[in-house]
Amino acid sequence: MRHKRAGFKLKRDVAGRNSLLRGLVTSVIEEERIITTVPKAKAAKPLVEKMITLAKRDTLHTRRQAAAFLRTPASVQKLFDKLGARFGQRNGGYTRVVRLGPRKGDGAEQAMLELVGSELVKRAADRAKRREERLKAVQQGREEEEGESLPGFCKSYPLLARLASTRRAIFLLPPLPQTEDG
């Protein structure tokens, strides 16, 4: 019986386990979401929470503690600049483990370890990116209408001049008439 034996061994010796967990924590901080096995996610979760708690204090000492644990200077920078400010008003519970089902190769139970609120950040970034692409497409459509050459199918369908760059209406077209050239 394992009475009073806390923690996860993960079938590794101490050095291998520490190295694995440091790498997982660094990846979670840099990417905000990782996919791994359930025991590894459960073992890394309290360490990620501890790093974010250090970032909320943001002193020279806490920066050095985080730098001693994390692998890359970029992860330390992101931890203190972005994540510490984002979770400043939250008292714990910065991460979430979501089970994803068995892995195809060996059947190991997969889990996603992610920071709470990262889906909102990703969605906002995706929305901003799509909005910029739409604006560029509209501007390019206007420029093409003013004088630049359009693809042949756009000339015969004026509505497609605006939609050519977005590729939304290509599947709605009737077949093009065959010409003698090809």
C-alpha positions as CSV (number, residue, x, y, z in Angstrom):
1,M,0.0,0.0,0.0
2,R,1.2,3.5,-0.8
3,H,0.1,5.3,2.3
4,K,1.5,8.8,2.5
5,R,3.2,8.5,-0.9
6,A,2.0,11.5,-2.9
7,G,2.8,12.4,-6.5
8,F,3.1,10.5,-9.8
9,K,6.0,8.2,-10.7
10,L,5.2,8.0,-14.4
11,K,7.5,5.0,-14.7
12,R,10.6,7.2,-14.7
13,D,13.5,7.9,-12.3
14,V,13.7,11.2,-10.5
15,A,15.8,13.0,-13.2
16,G,13.7,11.8,-16.1
17,R,10.4,12.6,-14.3
18,N,11.6,16.2,-13.4
19,S,12.8,16.7,-17.0
20,L,9.5,15.5,-18.4
21,L,7.4,17.7,-16.1
22,R,9.5,20.8,-16.8
23,G,9.1,20.3,-20.5
24,L,5.3,19.8,-20.2
25,V,5.0,22.9,-18.0
26,T,7.1,25.0,-20.5
27,S,4.9,23.8,-23.4
28,V,1.7,24.6,-21.6
29,I,2.9,28.1,-20.9
30,E,4.1,28.7,-24.4
31,E,1.3,27.1,-26.3
32,E,-1.5,27.4,-23.7
33,R,-2.7,23.9,-24.6
34,I,-1.0,20.5,-24.9
35,I,-2.2,17.0,-25.6
36,T,-0.7,14.2,-23.5
37,T,-1.7,11.2,-21.4
38,V,-4.0,11.6,-18.4
39,P,-1.4,10.8,-15.7
40,K,1.1,13.3,-17.2
41,A,-1.5,16.0,-17.4
42,K,-2.5,15.4,-13.8
43,A,1.1,15.5,-12.7
44,A,1.9,18.7,-14.6
45,K,-1.3,20.6,-13.6
46,P,-0.2,21.6,-10.1
47,L,3.2,22.7,-11.4
48,V,1.6,25.0,-14.0
49,E,-0.7,26.5,-11.3
50,K,2.4,27.1,-9.1
51,M,4.1,28.9,-12.0
52,I,1.1,31.2,-12.6
53,T,0.9,31.9,-8.9
54,L,4.5,33.0,-9.0
55,A,3.8,35.2,-12.0
56,K,1.0,37.0,-10.1
57,R,3.5,38.3,-7.6
58,D,6.1,39.4,-10.3
59,T,9.2,40.2,-8.2
60,L,12.8,39.6,-9.1
61,H,12.8,36.6,-6.8
62,T,9.8,35.0,-8.4
63,R,11.1,35.6,-11.9
64,R,14.3,33.8,-10.9
65,Q,12.4,30.9,-9.4
66,A,10.4,30.6,-12.6
67,A,13.5,30.9,-14.8
68,A,15.1,28.1,-12.8
69,F,12.2,25.8,-13.6
70,L,11.1,26.7,-17.1
71,R,13.2,25.7,-20.1
72,T,13.1,28.9,-22.3
73,P,13.4,32.6,-21.6
74,A,10.4,33.2,-23.9
75,S,8.2,31.1,-21.7
76,V,9.3,33.1,-18.6
77,Q,8.6,36.3,-20.5
78,K,5.1,35.2,-21.5
79,L,4.4,33.9,-18.1
80,F,5.1,37.2,-16.3
81,D,3.9,39.6,-19.1
82,K,0.7,38.0,-20.3
83,L,-0.4,35.2,-18.0
84,G,0.3,36.9,-14.7
85,A,-1.8,39.8,-15.7
86,R,-4.6,37.6,-17.2
87,F,-5.0,35.5,-14.1
88,G,-4.4,38.4,-11.6
89,Q,-7.9,38.4,-10.2
90,R,-8.4,34.7,-10.3
91,N,-7.7,32.6,-7.1
92,G,-6.5,29.3,-8.4
93,G,-8.0,27.0,-11.0
94,Y,-5.9,28.3,-13.9
95,T,-5.8,25.0,-15.8
96,R,-8.3,22.4,-17.0
97,V,-7.8,18.7,-18.0
98,V,-10.1,17.5,-20.7
99,R,-10.2,13.8,-21.6
100,L,-10.0,13.1,-25.3
101,G,-10.3,9.3,-25.5
102,P,-7.8,6.6,-26.4
103,R,-4.7,7.2,-28.5
104,K,-4.7,5.3,-31.8
105,G,-1.3,3.6,-31.5
106,D,-1.3,2.1,-28.1
107,G,-4.7,2.9,-26.6
108,A,-3.4,5.2,-23.9
109,E,-6.0,7.6,-22.5
110,Q,-5.3,11.1,-24.0
111,A,-6.1,14.4,-22.3
112,M,-5.7,18.0,-23.1
113,L,-4.2,20.2,-20.5
114,E,-5.1,23.8,-21.2
115,L,-5.2,27.2,-19.5
116,V,-8.6,28.4,-18.6
117,G,-9.7,31.2,-21.0
118,S,-7.2,30.2,-23.7
119,E,-10.1,29.3,-26.0
120,L,-11.4,32.9,-25.7
121,V,-8.0,34.3,-26.6
122,K,-7.6,32.0,-29.6
123,R,-11.1,32.7,-30.8
124,A,-10.6,36.5,-30.6
125,A,-7.3,36.2,-32.5
126,D,-8.9,34.0,-35.1
127,R,-11.8,36.5,-35.5
128,A,-9.4,39.4,-35.9
129,K,-7.4,37.5,-38.5
130,R,-10.5,36.6,-40.5
131,R,-11.7,40.2,-40.3
132,E,-8.4,41.4,-41.7
133,E,-8.5,38.8,-44.5
134,R,-12.1,39.9,-45.4
135,L,-11.0,43.6,-45.6
136,K,-8.0,42.7,-47.8
137,A,-10.3,40.7,-50.0
138,V,-12.8,43.5,-50.4
139,Q,-10.0,46.0,-51.1
140,Q,-8.4,43.6,-53.7
141,G,-11.8,43.1,-55.3
142,R,-12.2,46.9,-55.7
143,E,-8.7,47.2,-57.1
144,E,-9.4,44.4,-59.6
145,E,-12.7,46.0,-60.7
146,E,-10.9,49.3,-61.3
147,G,-8.6,47.9,-64.0
148,E,-6.6,44.8,-63.2
149,S,-7.4,41.7,-65.1
150,L,-9.7,39.2,-63.5
151,P,-9.9,35.4,-64.1
152,G,-12.1,34.5,-67.0
153,F,-14.9,33.1,-65.0
154,C,-15.1,36.4,-63.0
155,K,-15.6,38.4,-66.1
156,S,-18.6,36.4,-67.1
157,Y,-20.1,36.5,-63.6
158,P,-19.7,40.1,-62.1
159,L,-20.8,39.0,-58.7
160,L,-17.8,36.7,-58.5
161,A,-15.4,39.6,-58.9
162,R,-15.9,40.4,-55.2
163,L,-16.0,36.7,-54.1
164,A,-13.1,35.5,-56.1
165,S,-10.6,35.8,-53.3
166,T,-12.8,34.2,-50.7
167,R,-13.6,31.1,-52.8
168,R,-17.2,31.0,-51.5
169,A,-19.1,31.0,-54.8
170,I,-16.9,28.8,-57.0
171,F,-19.0,25.7,-56.4
172,L,-22.2,27.6,-57.2
173,L,-21.2,28.3,-60.8
174,P,-22.7,26.5,-63.8
175,P,-20.1,24.8,-66.0
176,L,-18.1,27.2,-68.1
177,P,-18.7,27.1,-71.9
178,Q,-15.9,25.2,-73.7
179,T,-13.8,27.3,-76.1
180,E,-11.8,26.2,-79.0
181,D,-8.6,27.0,-77.2
182,G,-9.0,24.3,-74.6
